[in-house]
């Protein structure tokens, strides 16, 4: 049984989440509390397996509580977020601090009922996640001046694709923050809801030497830029006479996901071929696995995150099982390997 503690100052949300949890045959409600200070004692008493945590609460906000929890007693946490810009920014920060996943607060009774299955599945995924103790937050820096350059498809320039799901926000931050500003273009398919990818891109752009932005349909790709798939839409790469361009579409979900990693990777195999570098990171399910052998057949480089450093090893495991993965690396080694493959070096940073 998965023991779940609900922390939320809204009586409506506490009631709804309690009913969702009680209705699952593999879950048990470890308690419902209205603020984080009450939750501290309940965690000591009931030892939950998963915590659902509201972003905005009285006495101690969700981020402060999460930061304390991940240092003192790490537990899988699913954040409950609003769809406002402020709520999205806070949710992205929570995922960086170690929250496993999030879901947006339903806006009506019908949305509440429709969301029940998704919420239960996120809790199940969180229960399988590896969470690690934190020692504190990393210092942040201002990126250097950046001048992105167009990448021409007729040349030998590489294009990097990265796919991720659960645990991917933290993993992407760790990789992208360690890359120099002249890296080949990077296309990212991170499973994320509409309304949150803009906040995710802004957050990464503020801490990375490369530029990070939400991808737009029809734009030409440039060196030194990472393009994040818009929430709820597929990101693909296409070849045009003047170079590579991005496509954004609303085709049906693949592997239940939109954006889909398979959609991105297959487009890279067709458009970039031997110049493609594909990386599959932490996540539940098998999205991206089917495209890995296709990439390898056209001469692309394929990499998967290892089990020990993955929050959830599902997607990398499935990709490795296809035989399409050439290298399996720890998260901490990913950035250095991408720099090596791209022929780039990283200048030392001040204070490091």
N, C-alpha and C positions, 0 to 999 in steps of 0.2 A: 504494500500500500504506500502511495505517495502522500506524505503528510504535508499539508499546505497551510501556511499562515497568511492571512489577509490583513494588510495594513492600509487603511483608507479612512479619511475623515468624512467621507460621504456615506450616510446610512444606506442610501439606495445602492451604491456600488458594493458595500459590504454584504448586503442582502443578496444581490444578484450573484456575486462571486461565490458566496456561501452555497447558494442553490446549485450553481454549476458544478462545484467541487463535490457536493453531497450526491449529485446524480451520477457521478462517474464510478464504475465498479472498482477501479484501481486507485481511488483517491480517498483521503480522509481529511476532514477539516481540523486542523490543529488549533484553530482559534481565529477570531476576528477582533482587531483592535483599531482604535480611532486615531492613534498617533504613535510615532516612533519610540517615544520614551516608554510607553506602555509595552511596546513590542519587545524591548530589550529583555524585560523580565519573562515575557511569554516564550521567547526563544530559549532562555535558560531552562524553563520548566518543561517545554513540550518538544524541543529538538526537532523542528520541522525540516523536511527535505527541500522544500521550495518556499520562497516568499514572494507574494505579489505586493508591490509597493507603489503607492501613489506618488507622483512627482511633487505635488504641492500639498503640504500639510502644515498644521499649526505646531508651535513649539520647536520643532526641528524639521527642516525641509527634507524632501526625499534624497537629495544629493548628499547632504551632510550625513544623514543616517547611512546611506549606502557606503560612503567613504569610510565611515567608522566600522561598519560591519565587515567590509572586505579586508580591513587591517586586523580586526580583533577576532572575528569568527566567520570566515568566508562561507557563504551559502549561495546557491543558485537563486537569482532574483529576476523576476519578470516585472518590468516597469509598466505602470498605467499612465498613459499620457493623453493630453488634450491635443487637438489638431491645430492649435494656434501656432504662430511662428515661435513665440516664446516657449511653448510647450515642446515643440519639435527640437529646438536648440538644447533644451534641458535634457530631453530624452537621449540625444546623441551624446551629450556629456556623460550621462549615466551609463551608456553602453561602453564608453571609453574607460569608465571607472570600474567596470567588471560586471555590470548587469548582463544577463544572458540574452534577454529578448525584451520585447515591449508589445503592447497593443493599445490602440487608440480607444478612448472612451466612447461607447455607443451614444448616439444622440437621441434615440427614441426607443420605445418599448420593442418595436419590431426589430430594430438594429441590435438591441440587447439579445433577443432570442436567436437571431441569425448568427451572432458572434459566439455563442456558447461553445460550439464544436471547435472553432479555431482557438479559443482561449484554453480549452482543455488540452488541445494538442500542443500548444506552446508550453504549458505546465509540464506535460510529459517529456517534451524535449529538454526542458530545463533540468528535470530530475536526472537526466543522463549526462549533463554537462560537467566538464572538469572546471572547477573554479580554483583560483590560486590566491594565496594571501598577498596583500599589497603592502609595500613598505612606505608608500606615500606617492605624491603626484610628481610628475616630471616637470622640470622647468620648461617654459615655453619661450620662443624666440620670434623675432620679426624676420620674415623671409627677405632675402636679398632682392634687388631689382631683377626682374625677369623679362626676357625678350623671347617669346616662343617663335619657333621657325617652322615653316611648312615642311611636310615630309612628302616627297614625290614617290609615287608607286613604282616608277620605272627604275629607281635606284635600289641600293642595298640596305636602306634604313630599316631597322627592326620596328615592329609594332608589338606592344605587350598587352595581353589580355589577362584580367584577373577576375575569377569568379568566387563568390563567398556567400554564406548565409549566416546561420547562428554563430556568433562569436566573430563575425567578419569585421565589424566596425573597429574593434580593438586591434585585430590583426592587420587591417589595412592601414590604420594609423601608424602602427609600428614599422611597417614596410615603407610606406610613402614618405614618412618623416626622415628616413635615412637615405633618400635618393637625391642626387645632385640635380641642379636645374637644367642640365642639358641632356637629360634622359630621353630616349625615344618616347613617342606618345604612348599613353597607357589608357586602356579602356576597361572600365570596371562595371561588372554586373553583380551588384550586391542586392540580395532579396530585401526589399524595403518598400513600405507603403508610400503612396503619393502624399506629399506634404512634408516628408522627412528627408528626402534626398537633397533638397536644396540646403537645409540646415547642415547636413552631413558634409556636403561639398564646401560650404563656407567655413566650417570648422577646420577641415583639413587644409584649406587654402591659407588659413591664418597661421598654421604651424609648419608648413612644408616649404622647402626651397622650390620645388616644382609648383606650377599653377594647378589648382584643382577647381573644376567647375562642373555644373550639371550639364550633360550633353544636350546639344540642340540638333534637330534634324537638318541635314544638308551642310553642316559646317565642315570645312577641311581640317584634318588633324594636323597638329603641330608638335614639334619636339618640345619637351619641357612642360607638357600639359597632361594632366590626368582627367579623363572624362567619366563622370559618374552617370550611370543609367538612371533616367528619371523614374521615380517610383511608379509602378503599375504599367510600365511601357518597356518594350524590347529595345535594346541597343545593339546595332549591327554595324559592321564595317563593309564598305563598298569601294570599288576601284573606279576612278574617273580619269580622264585624260590628264588633268592637272595634278592628280595625286589621289590619296585616300580621302574619303568623306564618310561622315557618320550618317547612319539612318536610324530614325526613331519611329517605331510603328506600334500599332495596337493589334497585331496578329494574336490568335488565341494563345493562352498560356501553354507552356511546355513543361512537363513534369509538375504541373499545377502552379507554375511560377511565371510571372511576368513582372520584371525582366527575368529572362532565363539565361543561364550560363551556356547551355547548349546552343541557343540562338546566336550568342556572341561568338563562341568558339567556332561554330560551323562557318559563319561569315568570314572569320579570320582565315580559316583554312582555304576558302575559295578566293579571297581577295589578296592575302599576303603570302600564303604558302610557306616557303622555306624561311621567310623573314618574320614569321610569327613566333612569339614566345607566349605560351599559355601556362597560367598558374592557377591551380584550384586549391582553395583554402577551406578552413573549417566550415561545417554546415551539416544539417540533417538532410537525408535523402540521397538522391543520385543525380541531381542536376549537374550537367557538365561532363558526366562520365562517358556518355555515348559519343560525344564529339572528340574525345581524346585520341582514339585510334585514327580518326580521320585526319587530325592534325599531324600525328606522327607519320602517316603515310605520305603526306606532302612535304615532309622534311622539317616541320616545325619543331621547336624545343618545347617539351612538356614537363611540368614540375607539379608535384603535389606536396602539401604540408604533411608532416609526420603525425602519428597518433599522439605522441607524448605532449606536443605543443598545441594540439587542436582542442578547442572547447567541446566540439562534437565532431567525431571522426567520420561521419557518414559519407559525405561527398568525396573527400579524398580516398576513403577506403574503396568506394565503388569505382572511382576513376582508376585506381591502381589495379583493381580486379580485371579491368578490361584489357590490360597489357599495353595501354597507350601511354603510360607515364614513364618517362626516362629517368627522372631523379625524384627522390623523396627527401625533403629537407625540413629541418626544424624552422619554426617561424623566425627565430633569431638569426638564421643564416640566409634568409630569403633576399634581403636587400643587397647584401654583398654579392650574392650570386647573380642577381639581375644587373648590378653594376658591371660585373665581370663579363657577362654575356653581351652587354651593350658597349663594352670597351670604355666605360666611364670610371672616373675616380672621384672620391668624395673628399673635398677639402675639410680639414679639421674645423670644428666649430668653436667659437669662443666659449670658454668655461667648461670644455669637455676634455 
